[in-house]
Amino acid sequence: MHPLRCMNHKLLNPRIMKQLLTAVFSGCLLVVIVKSYKLNSSNLVSDYSFPDKNSENPNDPTFFDRETYKKYENVKNNQLDELLQTPYTVFEEFKAERETKTEKFEPNAESLSTHKIPNWWRDGKLGIFIHWGLYSVPGFAPVDHMFQEDVPREIHVKYNPYAEWYMNTMRYENSPTKAFHEKTFGNREYMSFVKEFNEGIVKWDPQYWASVFKSIGASYVILTTKHHDGYTLWPSSIDNPHRNSSETRLERDIVGELSSAVRNKNMVMGLYYSGGRDWSFDYTLNPEKMTPGVPQSEEYAKYAEAHIRELFKKYKPCILWNDMGYPRFEKEKNLYNIFAKLFNEICPGASLTNNRWGMHSNSRKLRYGGDFETPEYTHLEEVAEEPWEMNRGLGFSFGYNRIEGEQETISVGNLTRLLIDVVSKNGNMLLDLAPLPDGSFSPIQTNRLHDLAKFMSVYDRTIQFSRPFLPVGTKPSGNYRFTRSKKSDKLFIHVMKPDVVSSQYIVPIGIHDESESSFYEASVILHNGKVEPLVVQTRNKETVFTLPYAYHSENDWPICIVLYNLEKNDKHTLFQV
């Protein structure tokens, strides 16, 4: 992750984030067909709870009992099942794609450019990012200048809000990170944190992590195997020529243990690798950027390639997520061979890689540089033609930052609105969690995970397996986001801010009919999992959805209106205006 990618963006300001979902719809026309259908109401409520931590005390109400948790993990409301049934899970789709696709790719741009993003990833929508390493021990980054736009680069670097950049930021004179380090740790070197990190990971429970990720509706997990500080989270057989054994010591195979736990919970495992930064090889400051650049030596290029091949052989990831570019030495040859191996051998039919390799096509030469874009702490304004992935943390650091509080942490209401907004524009969200050195999550992160799990226990199937309803290039805005099921037999109207006073929602959708005004029926999914029937009245170029009562909830979450059993019919045409 690069701090300057997000520092110049207004979306970092919590006040501005609230404005993200408050504009007006652009005009467009899209035609599908509607058939009216009535779904009976019931009072069934989704029963859901979420454990706080892996307590050692069985009498603690937050004690993590796996058998009890298994019951909550699969709780589904019968009424929701009837309305939102899907023929298979994302993981079942993943396995099917692995078993059926046999296309082979050659290690060249022409062949690799024909690679398609697998359906399971497009359908999964939500992934989990984990930044965990030596930087988790100090767990510090300043928040003073997080939201400012026009400040000199020197300020950006010295006030870097990314705690995972601690090793770099701590060496700047007069920086808050350097002052914190000297006050807290004296003259200790960054690599001395190896001791505390290894003491902490003894307590780590990867099975608990996997259960948490599954409960919040994640379909895949990306772990930082090596961040910019060069410390690896797996016991590598590739020696680092610039570090001694005490600086590379690792008591547990974190990559291996988490990969097994994630797969046991029927999620897909992917691995992050910092190919473009390794401060054990190049810690020299670039005078213009004031950060170290990409190590360009042949030694590092071979080291990075050997690492990736070792990760392939030992852990067989299905997503390869690179960061900050890649060394130039025999770059195209090395990367094209890596990509072909991933697609053909490691995870055939179901694998993909991101676009942060620094490989770009131009008018003179075709290059393959990855499958999807990865905007960081910002996202696209328009419905995109190609799938993409937005990534951000719960706070404004990817690594654990002890001083982040409510102001720096996104609320669950804003998080769920952001997720829906991204999905409505053909995107996925990769949500980062920042563990402490012992693998636990801070109270504020745990609180967010509680509420996100509750939200996703009700609305996950209005998000997964969906596609944008609006045409490519449309800029959705206002209080509604629209998605459809893959078969186009359901339309999901996500009400971003439910009205606590009125029971009516006037939506810019028209249903043309032979008569001037017609009545239809649909359903709304409320926060508690209850499905209520709606009266649907069309007039002119808008549709009025009327609930039995004005809906008030203590949760600041969206609700979802569902039009279902859509099929071709000569009399009724649904369109967005």
URRAZI-V600727 format. One record per residue. SS is DSSP state (a for helix, b for strand, c for the rest). Layout:
# URRAZI-V600727
SS  SS
This chain:
# URRAZI-V600727
c  c  a  a  a  a  a  c  c  a  a  a  c  a  a  a  a  c  c  c  c  c  c  c  c  c  c  c  c  c  b  b  b  c  c  c  c  c  c  c  c  c  c  c  c  c  c  c  c  c  c  c  c  c  c  c  c  c  c  c  c  c  c  c  c  a  a  a  a  a  a  a  a  c  c  c  c  a  a  a  a  a  a  a  c  c  c  c  c  a  a  a  a  a  a  a  a  a  a  a  c  c  c  c  c  c  c  c  a  a  a  a  c  c  c  c  c  c  a  a  a  a  a  a  c  b  b  b  b  b  c  c  c  c  a  a  a  a  c  c  c  c  c  c  c  c  c  c  c  c  c  c  a  a  a  a  a  a  c  c  c  c  a  a  a  a  a  a  a  c  c  c  c  c  c  a  a  a  a  a  a  a  a  a  a  c  c  c  c  a  a  a  a  a  a  a  a  a  a  a  a  a  a  c  c  a  a  a  a  a  a  a  a  a  a  c  c  c  c  b  b  b  b  b  b  b  c  c  c  c  c  b  c  c  c  c  c  c  c  c  c  c  c  c  a  a  a  a  c  c  c  c  c  a  a  a  a  a  a  a  a  a  a  a  c  c  c  b  b  b  b  b  b  c  c  c  c  c  c  c  c  c  c  c  c  c  c  c  c  c  c  c  c  c  c  c  c  a  a  a  a  a  a  a  a  a  a  a  a  a  a  a  a  a  a  c  c  c  b  b  b  b  c  c  c  c  c  c  c  c  a  a  a  a  a  a  a  a  a  a  a  a  a  a  a  a  c  c  c  c  c  b  b  b  c  c  c  c  c  c  c  c  c  c  c  c  c  c  c  c  c  b  c  c  c  b  c  c  c  c  c  c  c  c  c  c  c  b  b  b  b  b  b  c  c  c  c  c  c  c  c  c  c  c  c  c  c  c  c  c  c  a  a  a  a  a  a  a  a  a  a  a  a  a  c  c  b  b  b  b  b  b  b  c  c  c  c  c  c  c  c  c  a  a  a  a  a  a  a  a  a  a  a  a  a  a  a  a  a  a  a  a  a  c  c  b  b  b  c  c  c  c  c  c  c  c  c  c  c  b  b  b  b  b  b  c  c  c  c  b  b  b  b  b  b  c  c  c  c  c  c  c  c  b  b  b  b  c  b  b  b  b  c  c  c  c  c  b  b  b  b  b  b  b  b  c  c  c  c  c  b  b  b  b  b  b  b  b  b  c  c  b  b  b  b  b  c  c  c  c  c  c  c  c  c  c  c  c  b  b  b  b  b  b  c  c  c  c  c  c  c  c  b  b  b  b  c
